[in-house]
Amino acid sequence: MNRDSEQDYREFVNSRLQRLASFAFAQCRDWHQAEDIVQRSLVRLYRKWTKVAHTNPDAYVRRIIVNLLHDDRRTGWFRRERVAEVLPDRHSHDPSDQTASRLSVLTALAQLPPRQRQAVLLRHWEDMSVQDTAIVMGCSEGTVKTQTSRGLKALTVLLEDAAIEELKGIHA
């Protein structure tokens, strides 16, 4: 890779690193795994940088993240790691504020099936188009629309249930 390409890659990484980490965390709910996934995805992106730099590197790296998370699920990351009832200390550069509503949304997202969670996150967290989301997820645009719709409906129910439980706890 020449110096200009190397510099372009560094600028790309510096401008998107936190956003990519947030995207990975929202999918797996584990900062250690999210950081590992982002690091591995950036290594893969580096290898292909000269080919993808002038197309859509954002979609390409998000696709890598989605694929690596899927691979980790299949190969046992989730069998080795256990989700805690209480969230562990957060990374000091956590972009999400720690409001109750934000945590409720993240908790509800974690309860969605992986494809619905990916579709909702890509469309609404990452603000990607249906077409770009289909590319990242490796599916048709219709599948993206269906998964997003189902995911949003499920989130609505989950968040309403969480609000009701919170109100019950306040009035108990």
C-alpha positions, 0 to 999 in steps of 0.5 A, a space after each residue: 500500500 502506498 503512503 497516500 492509501 495508508 494515510 486515507 486508511 488511517 483517517 478512515 479508522 480515526 473518524 469511525 472507530 468509536 462509531 464502529 465500536 458502538 455498532 459492534 457493542 449494540 449487537 453483542 452487548 460486550 465491550 471486550 468482544 466488540 473491541 476485538 471484533 472491530 480490531 479484527 475487522 479493521 485488519 481485514 479492511 486494511 488488507 483490502 483497502 486499495 480495492 474498497 477505499 473508493 467504493 463504500 468502505 463503511 458498508 464493507 467494514 460493517 459487513 465484516 463486523 456482522 460476519 465476525 459476530 456471526 462466526 463468533 456465535 457459531 464457534 462458541 464465543 457465547 458458549 464461553 462467555 456468560 451474560 451478566 445480570 448487571 452490566 459491568 463497568 463500561 469503557 471510559 469512552 462509551 458513547 452512550 449516556 447512562 440514562 435509564 431509557 438508553 439502557 432500556 433500549 439496549 436491553 430490549 435490543 439484546 432480546 431481539 433475534 440476531 437478524 432483526 437486531 442487525 436490521 434495526 441497528 443498521 437502519 436506525 442506529 447507523 442510519 443506512 438505507 435499505 439497499 446498503 443494509 441489504 448489502 451489509 446483511 447479505 440479503 434482499 431488500 425485502 428481507 431487510 424491510 421485513 426484519 426491520 419491521 418485525 424488530 421494531 414491533 418487538 422493540 415496541 412491545 419490549 419497551 412497553 413491558 419494561 415501562 410497565 414493570 418500572 411503574 410497578 416498581 415505583 408504586 410498590 
